[in-house]
Amino acid sequence: MQLSSVQMMCRALLLIAAGLSTSLAAKLAAAPNIQQDGIVNLLASSQSAPGTPASKNKASEMEQMVLLLAQQAKVARKSSQKADGNLDEFVEMIKKELLKMESKIKDAVAIVDSGCKDTFGNLSAGCPAYFSNTTFLPAGFDGDFTPLREAHSSCRSQISSRKQEMDSCKSSRESLILQEHTLTAQFRSINVFESPEECAVTGTDVLGYLAAMRDHFDGKKTTWWSTYYKLENVTQNITKWNCTEKELAYYNKLTECSEKQLTLEETACELHARTKEACAMLPSCFDKNWDGYSKQVSLANATIKDLRFEYVAVKRITCMLDAFTAPDLEAKIEECMAKQYSGAAISSACVEGFLDATKPSFITPDVCASGVKSILHPNDDNFNETEYASQGIAASSCMASCCELELYHWQTYTNAFVTSDHYMYDSDSGRVVSYTNMAEAKQACETMGSVLCFGIYDANCDGPSYENPVKIVKAPGIDLESVKESSVGSCVQKLMNGPGTTMTTTTVKACIYEVQYTSSAAPDDVKTLTVEHQEYGEAFRFSGCDNEELDEGKACVSSGAQNGVRLLKNRYGQAVATGSCCTSETNKVILSEATECDGYKDEYKKYDSMYLTASKLIRGTSYHSIREAQIACLKMGHKCWGLFDDKCDMGNLMIVDGDLNITTSVMRESHQSSCVYEKLHV
């Protein structure tokens, strides 16, 4: 076993004992509490590095043992008056070991100081460097929203004319259909054979009777053909007034405008998200490095203190060794005991300079202080007014993935009131829960949820005041039938589940999505996530990071990404999956598609040369592409059994009614190459 400098010094001390004269050695051996076993045990212990608790303890033990040996040598010398033998070379040998030990202590100090300096030199490592004019634009976007705004505005300006054309066509067609019905009724009345009495003539002149009959039926013929030609003309015009193309043009324009609006809003979302994340990451990176530096200095300072203790112990041991050969042993030992040894030589400039050290400076981009000025966040309450309403644009509600859907909305029932037994009472005070501020009342109700809070009662429907506050209506034991008619114009605002902002024909409740995304580090590397239990029409985005709750976040922190992992969120702001670690690398969703909803796949079985009668189809559903029809069918869940294509050219498809128990037995053979698509179950 390799011995440390402390252990070698202990062995040398034993050699000193062996080198003493026989009489002195005998007296030392006979002296009480010689602690020889303790020295042996110390020699047998493992080697330890300078500056460690074990090394510090050994130095302390060694100092005590040397002191004890010196005291016992003093007793022995007094007893023998003079020790035989020369101890000089043994003492010198131990002093050499002490010098080696001192050298190792100083080497350890140098290592500690170097580590401290390296940590200080890396305070900016891994942190981004920006300029005051740095912006955080999405890939491929130059920061100018003008083209996106103009494209959206131009598209919206064409909607009214397309709708007018469609409505005008439908109005003309409906007018012609009404005329057709009228003329058809007239035509049918002409074909009714009336009583022979209508041809009655006076007298018994046969020729006169025949002439009258001829004139009568000539008139009938003229009327019949006149009505027929009118009916034929109207029918032909109805055929010409086919509004399908105008209707498709209108809805295609709506779809086009929605896509342009979505592009504008998603770009704004990404700009705000990237700016927020980058600005938050900048100080946190430097703060983390500074915290690491502070911890390193604290550990280094503790190590320096231990090394200083060992250094002082070495100096004191050296002094006591000198006492073994000094003429006046007792005086020399007293001098060693009383002397104060300085540890100033054991120090680290880096550690001692910590209090004067400062965090490295960095440039914070102006946008971090001012925020994005070019466009509001799409989830901002004023976004619609600023971007659309003030420009005269009739846009949809926010369509972007960063626009969070509200869990509740409010519906007002006018001329309504509830009796006092439905008021909510505070359990502590026994008073009715009421508010003088409507916003606070709504917030309190939404916090309780629709299970506990039915809504808000506003007497006279004039808003809350100190004299007449609004009252919270408890949910248990009340429904809309319990709301009574008010004779003074009061109203009840009911808390409703969901955002309540759009009307939809969607019937599906739970869909599975495949979400494709890329990273800024590898734009061509497309990755796919499977996200379950989402509403139809959900939108996803990467927003924010987690470094505490998720295992993926903790793993990223362990790998050096202090902010954790990027979160994929839906429009409710719920985290549904994770992406890359939260570093300078960013993620972007490029495609999200529902692959199945409510137990139905987005897949179809095709039946060639088959057709279904019109009674099996949902009227008013017409799609000019197979994909558009498939999306609509998946969206309708069990309401859509499948699709019917009258010419099997994927150009004119209708929805097959899912409530009619459709099977292959109701299909009929087609002679014009029609086909039927059945939506498949999971």
Secondary structure as GFF3:
##gff-version 3
##sequence-region A 1 682
A	DSSP	alpha_helix	5	19	.	.	.	ID=ss1
A	DSSP	alpha_helix	22	30	.	.	.	ID=ss2
A	DSSP	alpha_helix	36	44	.	.	.	ID=ss3
A	DSSP	alpha_helix	53	80	.	.	.	ID=ss4
A	DSSP	alpha_helix	88	121	.	.	.	ID=ss5
A	DSSP	alpha_helix	146	157	.	.	.	ID=ss6
A	DSSP	alpha_helix	159	190	.	.	.	ID=ss7
A	DSSP	three_ten_helix	196	199	.	.	.	ID=ss8
A	DSSP	alpha_helix	206	240	.	.	.	ID=ss9
A	DSSP	alpha_helix	244	325	.	.	.	ID=ss10
A	DSSP	alpha_helix	329	338	.	.	.	ID=ss11
A	DSSP	alpha_helix	349	352	.	.	.	ID=ss12
A	DSSP	three_ten_helix	354	356	.	.	.	ID=ss13
A	DSSP	alpha_helix	366	370	.	.	.	ID=ss14
A	DSSP	alpha_helix	383	387	.	.	.	ID=ss15
A	DSSP	three_ten_helix	389	391	.	.	.	ID=ss16
A	DSSP	beta_strand	408	414	.	.	.	ID=ss17
A	DSSP	beta_strand	416	417	.	.	.	ID=ss18
A	DSSP	three_ten_helix	420	422	.	.	.	ID=ss19
A	DSSP	beta_strand	434	435	.	.	.	ID=ss20
A	DSSP	alpha_helix	438	448	.	.	.	ID=ss21
A	DSSP	beta_strand	453	458	.	.	.	ID=ss22
A	DSSP	three_ten_helix	459	461	.	.	.	ID=ss23
A	DSSP	beta_strand	470	474	.	.	.	ID=ss24
A	DSSP	three_ten_helix	480	482	.	.	.	ID=ss25
A	DSSP	beta_strand	484	485	.	.	.	ID=ss26
A	DSSP	beta_strand	491	497	.	.	.	ID=ss27
A	DSSP	beta_strand	511	519	.	.	.	ID=ss28
A	DSSP	beta_strand	522	534	.	.	.	ID=ss29
A	DSSP	beta_strand	541	546	.	.	.	ID=ss30
A	DSSP	alpha_helix	551	558	.	.	.	ID=ss31
A	DSSP	beta_strand	565	569	.	.	.	ID=ss32
A	DSSP	beta_strand	575	581	.	.	.	ID=ss33
A	DSSP	beta_strand	587	597	.	.	.	ID=ss34
A	DSSP	beta_strand	600	608	.	.	.	ID=ss35
A	DSSP	beta_strand	610	611	.	.	.	ID=ss36
A	DSSP	three_ten_helix	614	616	.	.	.	ID=ss37
A	DSSP	alpha_helix	626	636	.	.	.	ID=ss38
A	DSSP	three_ten_helix	637	639	.	.	.	ID=ss39
A	DSSP	beta_strand	640	645	.	.	.	ID=ss40
A	DSSP	beta_strand	653	657	.	.	.	ID=ss41
A	DSSP	three_ten_helix	658	660	.	.	.	ID=ss42
A	DSSP	three_ten_helix	664	666	.	.	.	ID=ss43
A	DSSP	beta_strand	668	669	.	.	.	ID=ss44
A	DSSP	beta_strand	675	681	.	.	.	ID=ss45
###
